[in-house]
Every structure is written in structure tokens, then in C-alpha cells.
Amino acid sequence: MAYAEKRGYDKKARKTRWRGRYLKPDGTWGSVSRDDNKQPFYTERAARDYAAGLETDVRRKTFIDPRSGRITVAEWAQMWIESVELANRSDKTYRQRLRSVILPKWGTIAMADVSEVAVKTWEKELRTRYKPRYVKSVMSVLRVMFEDAAASKVRGDNPVPTLKSRRRGRYKGKQQKDETVLATPRQALLLARNAEKMRGLVGYTLVLTIAYCGLRISEIVGLRREHLILEDHGQGCRLLVRAQHQYVDGKPAQVDPKYGSSGSIILPAFLAELLRQVLASHKAEWVFTGPKGGKLNTTSFYEEVWRLWADGHEAMPDRLGRPSRLPYLEAVAGIQGIGPHGLRHSMKVWLDELKHPRVAVEDRMRHVLGGVEGVYSHTTLPMELEIAADLQALWEASLKVVVDRREWETPSRPREKDSPKLISQKSPNLENQDQEDETAA
């Protein structure tokens, strides 16, 4: 049974200090000398009542040892990060957020002393220093860390507010403008033609594979020959998503797709034929090779390659008057700023507009449906074949001549000196294509 005992005389407060004693879950005696507000007990009754409350928590199996909360955030973070199972890229992200932002602020503070008000104030200050997406990532790491701390009985609650609990104070309405840049099938074709001027058949097919299969750029880089089934035995020609390219400990490696989202995707007929041509054009193990036949290098892909395909490039001679190594590329009208992932989003929109079953669309995107819908909805082969047929129809419609609107714009790419890395490659298969009819470096 809980009781109190004297601890000595507090000269500063001119009062006797007390501590409460209580039975812990393991049968040993624990002691507590401060309340939830970190104030000492100056009466016998206050110490005894607090200790009795802890014994009640023991009986209800909600007990949290007050001493557990005295561990610092840095000490808990070190134990916590080693216990969390994360993919390589996520592990690096979590550790970076802890090292660079979270621990410099909270590292020396006891876990029990971190309050929700202090966290909200800190988050508000972060938003003045960093971009919203980065702040969201930091807060996500902090939230998960404290969730696990509460589950491990290090403290009783999570001081990091959830998204729902942020509806306090000045109301911020939902952002009206969707900043995601989407492409129509016609714009995806024009983007592929720009890629063809720089990277030939490989670049042309790379863009269309992202657009019509919804692949991530890391999955494009990690695509091998054995991942393509280009003979139809009644199941459709297929692309197998089995791996993605990542750097692990600074070295290139093949790892599982993001979130373990492996899949099998039926190819539209035109794309299956293009991929046959790509495989016949080289003998490398990778489907999409670099300019010299090796594996694609994504280090400078966005700035030095993709941005040129989407935003155009002026063919400028160098200072010695020699011709530009890069072809003149006009910008595709209406999709300036689009990234490879924008084409993945675009395919989802195309399929939604065609009213395909949600389960089949999400399956092609390699998403998992949640709840009851995910349990009882299933994708069938006829659904997959119908999607492939409709994508083929979109492709064929995109080849038609457009005369009622402007499709190209003046290049928005700043004039820069040529980069020796970006040597134009002509495609023997596509260089004679009639121009009127119509995410890798």
C-alpha cells in the first residue's frame, strides 16, 4: 500500500520535502518525489496520494514509471532508430532529420518535458526556415518517434500534434490550386519526341514507358531484360516491376520497389513493339541504357536531361564558335516544370477519366486499397486487358495532327555552355518518322 516518507528540509522553501513510495508491477518498491508539474511534495498527504495514484495505474495496467520519462530525447532517439525497420532510403532520411534538425533542438531535453505547446511553437518557427514539404517530413519523424515512446511506456502521450488536431487557431482552408503538372497523351508524345532528339529510341521509349506504365524513375533505371515478357500467350505482353535502382552506402544497388510495390503490368501493343526495338538495339542487361551503353545515371538526370526534354533548349555554339552538341528543343506547351513522376500521375488521371474500376486502376499503379473495399475488390484479366486496349486507343489518338492549338513554345531553358555529358543520339528506328502526323542520364 502506498505511503509517504520524509526526505529532508528544503531551506530555500523553508518546508519539509516528502516522497511517495508505491509497489511497482514487478513487486519492488518505487519512489516519486515530484508531481506531474515537476514540483516537490511539501506535505505527507500530497506524496501519499500521488503514490496511491501510481499504484492504481499498476492495477489498471496503465502504469508508466516516472523515471522512464527522464531519459533524454537523444538517448531515446539512439535506441529508437536502431529498432525501426526501414528501407535504405527511408533510414537515411530519418537519420538525417534527427541529426540535422530534431536533436539540435530537443536532444538534451528529457522525454517527459517535451510539451505539445513547445512542439507547435517549434514547428511554426521551422516553417520560417524551411520549405513546407521538408517541415512535414521532420514532423513526421518526430511524431513516429514519440508514438513509439508512448507505446513503450516511456511517456504517457504523444506531444506531436496529428494532422486532425491542428485545426486550432487561425483556420487555413484547403489549398485550391493543385500544383501537380499533368500531361495529356499528346503532350507525353511530344515530350518523348524531344527525348528522341537527344537519346534516340531509348529516350523516346523511356518517356512513353513512364507515361503508359506509371513507373517511377528509379524503377525505370532498374529495369532489366528479364523483366519484359514481350510474347503474348493470352495474358498480354507484360512488364514486371521487381526492383528499383538506389544508392546504398554510396554504391549503386538494386533494391525492392518502393513500399514493396512489385507488380505485373500489361503493355499496350505499341509500347510492347517499341520495347522489342529497344532490346534489339543493344545487348546490355538493362532495358534503358545510358549514352555509352551502360546503366543510366540518375545523379544529374533531372537538371541536365529531363528539364531539357520538358522545357526545351536553345542550340548555342560555344565560345569558339563550334556547333552546339545539343539539338534545338522547343518546350512542350502546357507542361513546363513537369517531372517524371508527373507522367505517373497523368496515367492515373487518364484511367480515371475512362471510368475503369478503381481496383484495377490502383492495381496498375501498384497501390493497395484499404478497408472493406480492399478486401472484397479484385482485379481480373479482362479488366487488365481492357485498360491496355484503352491506353492503346489513347496512343493512336495522340498521333493525329493537331491544327487548332499551339503545341510548342520557345525554350525556357537558360542559355548555358554545352555539357559534354549530353551528346545527342539519333534513333535508326525513329529518325524518319513523319513529324507532322504524329523519368536516366
QUIZI-V533856 format. One record per backbone hydrogen bond with DSSP energy under -1.0 kcal/mol. NH is the residue of the N-H (numbers start at 1). CO is the residue of the C=O. E is the energy in kcal/mol with one decimal. If there is no record, write none. Layout:
nh=NH co=CO e=E
nh=NH co=CO e=E
This chain:
nh=3 co=21 e=-1.6
nh=5 co=19 e=-2.2
nh=7 co=17 e=-3.2
nh=10 co=15 e=-3.5
nh=14 co=10 e=-2.0
nh=15 co=10 e=-1.4
nh=17 co=8 e=-3.1
nh=18 co=41 e=-2.7
nh=19 co=5 e=-2.3
nh=20 co=32 e=-2.8
nh=21 co=3 e=-3.1
nh=22 co=30 e=-2.1
nh=24 co=28 e=-3.3
nh=27 co=24 e=-2.2
nh=30 co=22 e=-3.4
nh=32 co=20 e=-2.1
nh=35 co=39 e=-2.2
nh=38 co=35 e=-1.9
nh=41 co=33 e=-1.0
nh=47 co=43 e=-1.7
nh=48 co=44 e=-2.4
nh=49 co=45 e=-2.9
nh=50 co=46 e=-1.8
nh=51 co=47 e=-2.0
nh=52 co=48 e=-2.4
nh=53 co=49 e=-1.9
nh=54 co=50 e=-1.6
nh=55 co=51 e=-1.9
nh=56 co=52 e=-2.0
nh=57 co=53 e=-1.9
nh=58 co=54 e=-1.9
nh=59 co=55 e=-2.1
nh=60 co=56 e=-2.0
nh=62 co=57 e=-2.7
nh=68 co=65 e=-1.6
nh=70 co=67 e=-1.4
nh=71 co=68 e=-1.5
nh=73 co=109 e=-2.4
nh=74 co=107 e=-2.2
nh=76 co=72 e=-2.4
nh=77 co=73 e=-2.9
nh=78 co=74 e=-1.9
nh=79 co=75 e=-1.5
nh=80 co=76 e=-3.3
nh=81 co=77 e=-2.6
nh=83 co=80 e=-1.3
nh=91 co=87 e=-3.0
nh=92 co=88 e=-2.0
nh=93 co=89 e=-2.0
nh=94 co=90 e=-2.9
nh=95 co=91 e=-2.3
nh=96 co=92 e=-2.1
nh=97 co=93 e=-2.4
nh=98 co=94 e=-2.3
nh=99 co=95 e=-2.8
nh=100 co=96 e=-2.8
nh=101 co=97 e=-1.8
nh=102 co=97 e=-2.3
nh=103 co=98 e=-2.7
nh=106 co=102 e=-2.8
nh=107 co=103 e=-2.4
nh=109 co=106 e=-1.7
nh=111 co=71 e=-3.0
nh=112 co=69 e=-2.8
nh=113 co=110 e=-1.3
nh=114 co=111 e=-1.1
nh=119 co=115 e=-2.0
nh=120 co=116 e=-2.5
nh=121 co=117 e=-2.3
nh=122 co=118 e=-2.1
nh=123 co=119 e=-2.6
nh=124 co=120 e=-2.2
nh=125 co=121 e=-1.7
nh=126 co=122 e=-2.3
nh=127 co=123 e=-1.7
nh=128 co=125 e=-1.2
nh=129 co=126 e=-1.6
nh=130 co=126 e=-2.5
nh=135 co=131 e=-2.2
nh=136 co=132 e=-2.5
nh=137 co=133 e=-1.6
nh=138 co=134 e=-2.3
nh=139 co=135 e=-2.7
nh=140 co=136 e=-1.9
nh=141 co=137 e=-1.9
nh=142 co=138 e=-2.3
nh=143 co=139 e=-2.6
nh=144 co=140 e=-2.3
nh=145 co=141 e=-2.2
nh=146 co=142 e=-2.1
nh=147 co=143 e=-2.1
nh=148 co=144 e=-2.1
nh=149 co=145 e=-1.5
nh=150 co=146 e=-2.3
nh=151 co=147 e=-2.2
nh=152 co=148 e=-1.7
nh=153 co=150 e=-1.3
nh=154 co=149 e=-2.9
nh=167 co=164 e=-1.0
nh=168 co=166 e=-2.7
nh=188 co=184 e=-2.5
nh=189 co=185 e=-1.8
nh=190 co=186 e=-2.2
nh=191 co=187 e=-2.4
nh=192 co=188 e=-2.1
nh=193 co=189 e=-2.0
nh=194 co=190 e=-1.8
nh=195 co=191 e=-2.0
nh=196 co=192 e=-2.1
nh=197 co=193 e=-1.4
nh=199 co=195 e=-3.4
nh=200 co=196 e=-2.2
nh=203 co=199 e=-1.2
nh=204 co=200 e=-2.4
nh=205 co=201 e=-2.7
nh=206 co=202 e=-2.2
nh=207 co=203 e=-1.9
nh=208 co=204 e=-1.5
nh=209 co=205 e=-2.3
nh=210 co=206 e=-2.0
nh=211 co=207 e=-2.2
nh=212 co=208 e=-2.5
nh=213 co=209 e=-1.5
nh=214 co=210 e=-1.6
nh=220 co=216 e=-1.9
nh=221 co=217 e=-2.2
nh=222 co=218 e=-1.4
nh=223 co=220 e=-1.2
nh=225 co=285 e=-2.3
nh=227 co=224 e=-1.6
nh=228 co=225 e=-2.0
nh=229 co=238 e=-3.2
nh=238 co=229 e=-2.4
nh=239 co=265 e=-2.6
nh=240 co=227 e=-3.5
nh=241 co=263 e=-2.9
nh=244 co=255 e=-2.6
nh=245 co=218 e=-2.4
nh=246 co=253 e=-2.5
nh=248 co=251 e=-3.1
nh=251 co=248 e=-1.5
nh=253 co=246 e=-3.0
nh=255 co=244 e=-2.6
nh=260 co=257 e=-2.4
nh=261 co=258 e=-1.8
nh=262 co=260 e=-2.0
nh=263 co=241 e=-1.6
nh=265 co=239 e=-2.7
nh=267 co=237 e=-3.2
nh=272 co=268 e=-2.1
nh=273 co=269 e=-1.9
nh=274 co=270 e=-2.0
nh=275 co=271 e=-2.4
nh=276 co=272 e=-1.6
nh=277 co=273 e=-1.9
nh=278 co=274 e=-2.2
nh=279 co=275 e=-2.3
nh=280 co=276 e=-1.9
nh=281 co=277 e=-1.0
nh=287 co=223 e=-2.5
nh=290 co=294 e=-3.3
nh=293 co=290 e=-1.9
nh=304 co=300 e=-2.3
nh=305 co=301 e=-1.8
nh=306 co=301 e=-2.4
nh=307 co=302 e=-2.3
nh=309 co=305 e=-1.9
nh=310 co=306 e=-2.3
nh=311 co=307 e=-2.9
nh=312 co=308 e=-1.5
nh=313 co=329 e=-2.6
nh=316 co=314 e=-1.3
nh=318 co=322 e=-1.5
nh=321 co=318 e=-2.0
nh=329 co=313 e=-2.7
nh=331 co=409 e=-2.0
nh=332 co=310 e=-1.3
nh=333 co=407 e=-2.5
nh=335 co=332 e=-1.4
nh=338 co=335 e=-2.3
nh=342 co=339 e=-1.2
nh=343 co=340 e=-1.1
nh=345 co=341 e=-2.1
nh=346 co=342 e=-2.0
nh=347 co=343 e=-2.2
nh=348 co=344 e=-1.5
nh=349 co=345 e=-1.9
nh=350 co=346 e=-2.6
nh=351 co=347 e=-2.3
nh=352 co=348 e=-2.1
nh=353 co=349 e=-2.6
nh=354 co=350 e=-1.4
nh=355 co=352 e=-1.5
nh=356 co=351 e=-1.7
nh=361 co=357 e=-2.2
nh=362 co=358 e=-2.9
nh=363 co=359 e=-1.8
nh=364 co=360 e=-1.9
nh=365 co=361 e=-1.9
nh=367 co=362 e=-3.2
nh=374 co=370 e=-1.4
nh=375 co=371 e=-1.1
nh=376 co=372 e=-2.4
nh=377 co=373 e=-1.8
nh=384 co=380 e=-1.9
nh=385 co=381 e=-2.8
nh=386 co=382 e=-2.1
nh=387 co=383 e=-1.9
nh=388 co=384 e=-2.3
nh=389 co=385 e=-2.2
nh=390 co=386 e=-2.3
nh=391 co=387 e=-2.4
nh=392 co=388 e=-2.0
nh=393 co=389 e=-1.9
nh=394 co=390 e=-2.2
nh=395 co=391 e=-2.2
nh=396 co=392 e=-2.4
nh=397 co=393 e=-2.3
nh=398 co=394 e=-1.8
nh=400 co=397 e=-1.2
nh=409 co=331 e=-2.5
nh=412 co=311 e=-2.7
nh=422 co=419 e=-1.6
nh=423 co=421 e=-1.0
nh=424 co=325 e=-1.1
nh=425 co=198 e=-1.3
nh=431 co=427 e=-1.9
nh=433 co=430 e=-1.8
nh=441 co=297 e=-1.4
